[in-house]
Amino acid sequence: MPEGLPFQLSDYLELVDWTGRAIREDKRGSIAESLPPILTRLNISGKQWQQLTQQFEKQFRCFAGQRSSFEKVRDYFQLSRTPPNLLAT
């Protein structure tokens, strides 16, 4: 199996959005059919989203993710402490 998905990010987001709409309405994670597509709701274009995802560190100068991942970042970059500019999820 190849690494990654064999299609563009915008197509993947559309697939995720479609999947959320296909889930039963009484289940957690469902997306109401009346809601507009995800990028429309975020008020950004596909091009803007692609820039944000491909140049995250350059745009925001920080790391984002689960707190448990920050120690891995620290070790990978051989830092003496965890970076202060973190966005924890």
C-alpha positions in Angstrom: 0.0 0.0 0.0 1.5 3.4 -0.9 2.1 6.0 1.8 -0.5 8.7 1.9 -3.7 8.9 -0.1 -3.6 8.9 -3.9 -5.6 12.1 -4.3 -5.4 15.8 -3.4 -6.1 17.2 0.0 -9.2 19.1 -1.2 -10.6 15.7 -2.4 -9.8 14.1 0.9 -11.6 16.9 2.8 -14.6 16.5 0.5 -14.6 12.7 1.2 -14.4 13.3 5.0 -17.3 15.8 4.7 -19.3 13.4 2.7 -18.7 10.6 5.2 -19.8 12.8 8.1 -23.0 13.5 6.2 -23.5 9.8 5.5 -23.4 8.9 9.2 -26.8 8.5 10.9 -28.1 11.8 12.2 -28.6 10.3 15.7 -25.0 9.3 16.0 -22.0 11.4 17.2 -20.0 12.8 14.3 -22.8 13.2 11.8 -22.9 16.4 9.7 -26.3 17.8 8.9 -27.2 17.8 5.2 -28.2 21.4 5.5 -24.6 22.5 6.4 -22.5 23.9 3.6 -19.2 22.2 2.7 -16.4 22.3 5.3 -14.2 24.9 3.6 -17.2 27.2 3.0 -18.0 26.9 6.7 -14.4 27.8 7.6 -14.6 30.7 5.1 -11.4 29.8 3.3 -10.6 28.7 -0.2 -9.1 25.4 -1.2 -5.9 27.3 -2.1 -5.7 29.0 1.3 -6.3 25.6 3.1 -3.5 24.0 1.1 -1.1 26.9 2.0 -2.1 26.5 5.7 -1.4 22.8 5.8 1.7 22.8 3.7 3.4 25.8 5.4 2.0 25.5 8.9 5.3 26.1 10.8 6.2 28.9 8.4 2.8 30.6 8.8 2.5 30.2 12.6 6.0 29.5 13.9 4.8 26.8 16.3 4.0 23.1 16.6 0.5 21.8 16.9 -0.8 18.4 18.1 -1.3 16.3 21.1 0.8 17.1 24.2 2.2 13.6 24.1 3.8 14.3 20.7 5.7 17.4 22.0 8.3 15.3 23.7 8.9 13.4 20.5 9.5 16.8 18.8 11.9 17.8 21.5 13.9 14.6 21.1 13.8 14.8 17.3 15.2 18.3 17.3 17.5 17.5 20.2 16.2 20.4 22.3 16.9 20.6 26.0 13.3 21.5 26.8 9.9 21.3 25.1 9.4 24.3 22.8 7.2 27.1 24.3 5.3 27.8 21.2 2.8 24.9 21.1 -0.8 24.6 20.2 -2.1 21.6 22.2 -5.1 19.6 21.0 
